[in-house]
Amino acid sequence: GLRPRQVFVKIVLPQALKVIYPALTSQIVIMMLESAVVSQIAVRELTYEADMLQARTFRAFETYFVVTMVYLA
């Protein structure tokens, strides 16, 4: 007699992890690679747009503050 939680932790979960481990690791790798590429594009684009806006308005602090908040969000 195992409790339902013990059955899950000791029997069901180990079997499930063996099955999903390859797919899970490849998903994690893909997620890390895509987020790195997207972050580089985002930084470059945000910085360019901030430079253009700052050149037009001469309000550097406000421009870069908003860009920083957008990037961190």
N, C-alpha and C positions, 0 to 999 in steps of 0.2 A: 503494500500500500503506500504509494507515493502521493503526495498532494499534487493538485493540478499545476501549481507553480514549479514544483520539483520535476514533474514530468516534462514540462516545457523546457526548463533550463538544462536538464541532464539528458534528455532524449531528443526532443524535437529541434531545439536550437542548434546543437552540434551538427545534426544531419542537414538542416537547412543551410548552415554556413558553408558546409562542404560543397553544396550545390551552387550557391550564389557567389562564392568567393571569386572565381575568375571574372564574372561579369561585373561584380562590384569594383574590383581593382581596376579594370579597364575604364569604367565610368569615372572613377576618381582621377585617373591619369588624364583622361580627356577633359574633365572639368578644370583641372589645374592648367593644362596647356591652353585651353580656350580663354580662361580668365586672364592669363598672362598676356595673350595677344590682344584681347579686348582692352585691357588696362593700358597697354602701350599706345594703342590707337586713341583711346579716350584722352589720355594725358596730352598727347601731341595736338589733338584737335581742340581740346579745351584751352590749352595754352595759346594756340594760334588765334582762336576767337577772342580770348581775353586781350591779347596784344592789339588786335584790330579795334576792339571796343575802347580800350584805354587810349589808343591814338586818336580816336574820334572825340571822346568825352573828356580826356585829361583827368579822369577820376580813377587813379590806379588802385587805391586802397579798396574802394567799393567793388571794383571789377574783380580783383583777385580774391577778395573775401567771398564773393558770390561763387566764383569758380571753384574755390576750395570747398565750400559747402556742397556744391553739386558733386564734386569728385568724391567727397567722403560719404555722401548719402547712399 
